[in-house]
Amino acid sequence: MELNGVMVYSEDVELELQLLGKGAELAAKLGSDLSALLMGSDVKDAKTLIEHGADKVYIADHPKLAQFAVEPYRTGILEAVKKASPEIILLGATKRGKELAPRVAAALDTGCMTECIALDVDDERRLLAERLTYGGSCIAKEMSRKRPHIATIPPRTFQKPEPSKRDGKVIKLYFEIPVSKIAIVERKEKSRGEGGLEEAPIIVAAGRGLRQKEDLQLLEELANVLGAKVGCTRPIAADSGWLDEWIGISGLKVRPRLYIACGISGTVQHAAGIRDAQIIVSINNDEAANIFELSDYGVVGDLYKAIPALTKALKSGLK
Ligand SMILES: Cc1cc2nc3c(=O)[nH]c(=O)nc-3n(C[C@H](O)[C@H](O)[C@H](O)COP(=O)(O)OP(=O)(O)OC[C@H]3O[C@@H](n4cnc5c(N)ncnc54)[C@H](O)[C@@H]3O)c2cc1C
């Protein structure tokens, strides 16, 4: 079968729009078209996807698709692939996307490059990817040799394109929806902390340099002056339970304009979550701390003196 075109899918429409941005670039290089898939019950975003670059939108719309289940959604993607025959499939690396991608790849007897941070195509139309490896301390360059090429992409890796008035084709998919082998017995709302760290333009982050939970107040005062959010390293959240979420390879990936690391040593696991921060400022009393290697500005000193001094200076500077 002739494979042609780029197809994108994520159940998170915002991420799917970001995939359309990169997908359009790859489709232009390949001289092919760009399609997107929508799945669910009573789906409504086809127009938005077209405005953000999709030439075709495949729709799998059925009450049985209202809740995510891996087998029905996998079947939906395979149906769209059957219709569109894309040579590249980009899937969002959400929790659900990570469940779907290897299953789709196995069904199509092809490979899957996961959590790619950069994508390109070579002269032989092969998909090239960059992925973080060794806990985020190195970048692996990979090439997919078998088509269709499949890659998963984490949220906020690529820019969402600007919308424009354009025409596109909407194609409905009809297929037998398999019964999921897994039944969901209960749903619970996940309790979230302050939230919004992933979008925050400024983050003040706490590490184990803090002696007790009450001392987070120092960071909150600084954050208030800057209009920032407070984040932390994993031990502060997972071990001490002072905050709900942490930043790093096993936590949130953030990309603020300004990241202020307070009493953080700068391990590879934490660094993996802040590699996209534009400016990193660190306060640490150990001048050999690794965080200084990652920082644009460093204060070698006691955070219990440096943070109040910084807060005071900013307050008086803002008057
Ligand atoms: C599988 C795995 C996944 C992990 N994932 C993550 C992750 O996603 N995110 C994450 O953060 N960690 C993660 N970790 C944990 C990681 O390895 C480190 O343990 C953690 O990042 C260290 O956090 P920290 O910098 O707060 O603490 P520490 O490494 O203990 O550093 C504390 C720093 O504070 C400084 N300090 C002490 N007192 C003061 C003071 N008064 N003033 C100024 N500075 C002071 C010290 O010099 C030191 O540099 C993971 C670990 C594993 C094994």
The ligand as an SDF file (V2000), in Angstrom:
LIG
                    3D

 53 58  0  0  0  0  0  0  0  0999 V2000
   14.1730    7.2020   39.6340 C   0  0  0  0  0  0  0  0  0  0  0  0
   14.3700    8.5420   40.2760 C   0  0  0  0  0  0  0  0  0  0  0  0
   13.6360    9.6040   39.7940 C   0  0  0  0  0  0  0  0  0  0  0  0
   13.7940   10.8560   40.3890 C   0  0  0  0  0  0  0  0  0  0  0  0
   13.0760   11.8980   39.9030 N   0  0  0  0  0  0  0  0  0  0  0  0
   13.2740   13.1150   40.4220 C   0  0  0  0  0  0  0  0  0  0  0  0
   12.5730   14.2360   39.8980 C   0  0  0  0  0  0  0  0  0  0  0  0
   11.7630   14.1270   38.9780 O   0  0  0  0  0  0  0  0  0  0  0  0
   12.7950   15.4330   40.4530 N   0  0  0  0  0  0  0  0  0  0  0  0
   13.6910   15.6350   41.4890 C   0  0  0  0  0  0  0  0  0  0  0  0
   13.8430   16.7750   41.9290 O   0  0  0  0  0  0  0  0  0  0  0  0
   14.3480   14.5850   41.9780 N   0  0  0  0  0  0  0  0  0  0  0  0
   14.1660   13.3430   41.4860 C   0  0  0  0  0  0  0  0  0  0  0  0
   14.8330   12.3040   42.0200 N   0  0  0  0  0  0  0  0  0  0  0  0
   15.6420   12.5340   43.2350 C   0  0  0  0  0  0  0  0  0  0  0  0
   17.0320   13.0740   42.9050 C   0  0  0  0  0  0  0  0  0  0  0  0
   17.9110   11.9960   42.6700 O   0  0  0  0  0  0  0  0  0  0  0  0
   17.5780   13.9030   44.0880 C   0  0  0  0  0  0  0  0  0  0  0  0
   17.5070   13.1250   45.2710 O   0  0  0  0  0  0  0  0  0  0  0  0
   16.8190   15.2010   44.2990 C   0  0  0  0  0  0  0  0  0  0  0  0
   16.6840   15.8920   43.0990 O   0  0  0  0  0  0  0  0  0  0  0  0
   17.6070   16.0570   45.2890 C   0  0  0  0  0  0  0  0  0  0  0  0
   16.7960   17.1250   45.6860 O   0  0  0  0  0  0  0  0  0  0  0  0
   17.3930   18.4080   46.3440 P   0  0  0  0  0  0  0  0  0  0  0  0
   18.2630   19.0970   45.3750 O   0  0  0  0  0  0  0  0  0  0  0  0
   16.2390   19.1380   46.9350 O   0  0  0  0  0  0  0  0  0  0  0  0
   18.2140   17.8590   47.5850 O   0  0  0  0  0  0  0  0  0  0  0  0
   19.7610   17.6830   47.8270 P   0  0  0  0  0  0  0  0  0  0  0  0
   20.4040   16.9570   46.7180 O   0  0  0  0  0  0  0  0  0  0  0  0
   19.9040   17.1540   49.2030 O   0  0  0  0  0  0  0  0  0  0  0  0
   20.3240   19.1780   47.7860 O   0  0  0  0  0  0  0  0  0  0  0  0
   20.1050   20.1410   48.7570 C   0  0  0  0  0  0  0  0  0  0  0  0
   20.9750   21.3330   48.4340 C   0  0  0  0  0  0  0  0  0  0  0  0
   20.6810   22.3730   49.3200 O   0  0  0  0  0  0  0  0  0  0  0  0
   21.9010   23.0430   49.6340 C   0  0  0  0  0  0  0  0  0  0  0  0
   21.6850   23.7020   50.9020 N   0  0  0  0  0  0  0  0  0  0  0  0
   21.5840   23.1600   52.1340 C   0  0  0  0  0  0  0  0  0  0  0  0
   21.3480   24.1180   53.0670 N   0  0  0  0  0  0  0  0  0  0  0  0
   21.3160   25.3040   52.4090 C   0  0  0  0  0  0  0  0  0  0  0  0
   21.1290   26.6390   52.8190 C   0  0  0  0  0  0  0  0  0  0  0  0
   20.8850   26.9750   54.0900 N   0  0  0  0  0  0  0  0  0  0  0  0
   21.1710   27.6070   51.8650 N   0  0  0  0  0  0  0  0  0  0  0  0
   21.4080   27.3140   50.5530 C   0  0  0  0  0  0  0  0  0  0  0  0
   21.5910   26.0370   50.1070 N   0  0  0  0  0  0  0  0  0  0  0  0
   21.5270   25.0450   51.0310 C   0  0  0  0  0  0  0  0  0  0  0  0
   22.9480   21.9580   49.6630 C   0  0  0  0  0  0  0  0  0  0  0  0
   24.2270   22.4920   49.4110 O   0  0  0  0  0  0  0  0  0  0  0  0
   22.4740   21.0430   48.5520 C   0  0  0  0  0  0  0  0  0  0  0  0
   23.1150   21.3660   47.3150 O   0  0  0  0  0  0  0  0  0  0  0  0
   14.7010   11.0400   41.4620 C   0  0  0  0  0  0  0  0  0  0  0  0
   15.4470    9.9490   41.9230 C   0  0  0  0  0  0  0  0  0  0  0  0
   15.2710    8.7190   41.3300 C   0  0  0  0  0  0  0  0  0  0  0  0
   16.0720    7.5720   41.8470 C   0  0  0  0  0  0  0  0  0  0  0  0
  1  2  1  0
  2  3  1  0
  2 52  2  0
  3  4  2  0
  4  5  1  0
  4 50  1  0
  5  6  2  0
  6  7  1  0
  6 13  1  0
  7  8  2  0
  7  9  1  0
  9 10  1  0
 10 11  2  0
 10 12  1  0
 12 13  2  0
 13 14  1  0
 14 15  1  0
 14 50  1  0
 15 16  1  0
 16 17  1  0
 16 18  1  0
 18 19  1  0
 18 20  1  0
 20 21  1  0
 20 22  1  0
 22 23  1  0
 23 24  1  0
 24 25  2  0
 24 26  1  0
 24 27  1  0
 27 28  1  0
 28 29  2  0
 28 30  1  0
 28 31  1  0
 31 32  1  0
 32 33  1  0
 33 34  1  0
 33 48  1  0
 34 35  1  0
 35 36  1  0
 35 46  1  0
 36 37  1  0
 36 45  1  0
 37 38  2  0
 38 39  1  0
 39 40  1  0
 39 45  2  0
 40 41  1  0
 40 42  2  0
 42 43  1  0
 43 44  2  0
 44 45  1  0
 46 47  1  0
 46 48  1  0
 48 49  1  0
 50 51  2  0
 51 52  1  0
 52 53  1  0
M  END
$$$$
